[in-house]
């Protein structure tokens, strides 16, 4: 799954790096801002000697749309099991949603009708996608609930901290234990051999380009298990036996143990991938990261990662969980989690943000099963009546039967991941058969995205990612020209959403970056001149601290997880913070931040070519970020040098 990067022009023709996921709540330190909030706000409006140069620098807007599942810390499909903690009482976050409703729906009856219809269409699309994915994996057996097969797999839960009370922690994942593997080693070798043969196919590059999941880079290979089954039906028979006797019973025992009999949903596979990480091939382009995957969430309910080859054949690798950084006891060794041997597995809620840690030598092969569920009743379990999908609005959409409706957690995941593409099409496609931009010029993509994420929150209020996305959508919908008509209230609500998100997604660096950006926008609004009336944000959140925390977390991802492709977000945050400092004429501080990206060298290399950053990415977005950062670095360094004369 590849982060998609887009850009949005903001004041001073600066493009901001907006990352759409959030991290922990943070309180401002005892030290105050270097300059008062008012002075900084006023300075933004002045023409300083540096302004003409800084206006040419673009802050990158990183909108990673890779998150494919809920960010709730719950490890089950039902939020009443292992509920995520929240610092806001229910009445308070319900009040936020009520105010969001007022902004979106109260302006006119026509808008209300339009957006309600769109909300229904978005839910219909989610269920159609779910049904299509199940059909694509029809060769993989669905759980036979009538058998009530007992679990025979021993496993242990892995927690963020090994020293703190486990009763007060959310488990990250389970790890299967000896003696019984989830997949027999002989079967693992059969699958691995078949995949290797397929990867040697002359058209394999064309096949991998259509992947829905993995981050395609040099050294990464993948193939769908269903493709192997089509070529070798015996693999299907073997896998279906393993699913019924081993995998489904373990998943149900571990993740659905408290589910009532009448609530049972039939487990099934909506996709399965064999993935190879070849460190030798990756080494030429990835620096010290190796072959791996960036931080992401999956779109399923449970992800099962099965080792296919011996750990003696590679170094590094494993699954790094963002929430491994939750541990506060200090001194604990944080390492990516690996299965205990061939055929053994690490399984986790798909909503846990995780990465494929870099394999630094050798070859690592894994089988990843994405487990979801299908309804057994003739109604849509867990959905309020107002959210039952409506009739299709296009002849090209097939209305799913109630049994094909996606489970709640998958609905939440798909709503979030579909938001940008759905809203772009809805507001801009001229052949939209319901509402076109020409017919309804008030169709606003940011408002449309807000509806997606608000709907996701209604399904799962503990989804920190949805709160974050909602906050950023509201921030994007803010119009300075409407401040006198209450437009600045939108910024307040956006900040409320982001702050609440920090209590639910405690270790996502991208949220801190976005909080910093939104606070900068808040400072330049009319509220920035009356901040004493809104001092709550100054008490709880500090712009400097936001950017600093984001940078530290990105560095932790690299240190502990060897996470591939964090460079765009990390570089973007450094660029944003350096621009913020430079507008305060803190050129020395800006140089210090940017020096993390451009270590001193004697050959004049600016570090933006091949091999720059953590993964050596040379994408257009990554190169632009680094080029802008280097221009700012050189400019600020010149200012520092002049001041020292």
HUHUCOR-V194340 format. One record per backbone hydrogen bond with DSSP energy under -1.0 kcal/mol. NH is the residue of the N-H (numbers start at 0). CO is the residue of the C=O. Records with the same first field share a line. If there is no record, write none. Layout:
NH=CO  CO
This chain:
9=13
13=10
17=15
23=505
24=501
39=35
40=36
41=37
42=38
43=39
44=41
45=42
50=47
53=49
54=50
55=52
56=53
67=296
80=77
92=88
93=89
94=90
95=91
96=92
97=93
98=94
99=95
100=96
101=97
102=98
103=99
104=100
105=101
111=107
112=108
113=109
114=110
115=111
116=112
117=113
118=114
119=115
120=116
121=117
122=118
123=119
124=120
125=121
126=122
127=123
128=124
129=125
130=126
131=127
132=128
133=129
134=130
135=131
136=132
137=134
139=136
142=266
144=142
146=143
155=174
157=172
167=164
168=165
171=157
172=157
173=346
174=155
175=344
176=153
181=342
182=342
187=183
188=184
189=185
190=186
191=187
192=188
193=189
194=190
195=191
196=192
197=193
198=194
199=195
200=197
203=200
206=202
207=203
208=204
209=206
210=207
219=216
220=275
222=273
224=271
227=223
228=224
229=225
230=226
231=227
234=231
236=232
237=233
238=234
239=235
240=236
241=237
242=238
243=239
244=240
245=241
246=241
247=242
249=245
250=246
251=247
252=248
253=249
254=250
255=251
258=255
262=259
263=260
265=373
267=371
269=369
272=367
273=222
274=365
275=220
276=363
277=218
278=361
281=277
282=278
284=281
285=281
288=285
290=358
292=355
295=353
297=349
300=370
301=370
302=347
303=368
304=345
305=366
306=343
307=364
312=309
314=360
316=357
318=336
319=354
321=352
323=320
324=321
325=322
336=318
342=306
343=340
345=304
346=173
347=302
349=300
351=348
353=295
354=319
356=317  354
357=561
358=290
359=314
360=314
362=312
363=276
365=274
366=305
367=272
368=303
369=270
370=301
371=267
373=265
374=402
380=378
382=379
386=383
387=384
396=393
403=400
404=401
410=406
411=407
412=408
413=409
414=410
415=411
416=412
417=413
421=417
422=418
423=419
424=420
425=421
426=422
427=423
428=424
431=428
439=435
442=439
447=443
448=444
449=445
450=446
451=447
452=448
453=449
454=450
455=451
456=452
457=453
458=454
459=455
462=459
463=461
466=462
467=463
468=464
469=465
470=466
471=467
472=468
473=469
474=470
475=471
476=472
481=478
482=479
484=481
485=482
486=481
488=485
489=486
491=487
492=488
493=489
494=490
495=491
496=492
497=493
498=494
499=495
500=496
501=497
502=499
503=500
504=500
510=507
512=508
513=509
514=510
515=511
516=512
517=513
518=514
519=515
520=516
521=517
522=518
523=519
527=524
528=525
529=526
532=529
533=530
536=533
538=534
539=535
540=536
545=541
546=542
547=543
548=544
549=545
550=546
551=547
552=548
553=549
554=550
555=551
556=552
557=553
558=554
559=555
560=556
569=565
570=566
571=567
572=568
573=569
574=570
575=571
576=572
577=573
578=574
579=575
580=576
581=577
582=578
584=581
585=580
586=584
589=585
590=586
591=587
592=588
593=589
594=590
595=592
596=593
597=593
611=608
622=618
623=619
624=620
625=621
626=622
627=623
628=624
629=625
630=626
631=627
632=628
633=629
634=630
635=631
636=632
637=633
638=634
639=635
640=636
641=637
642=638
643=639
644=641
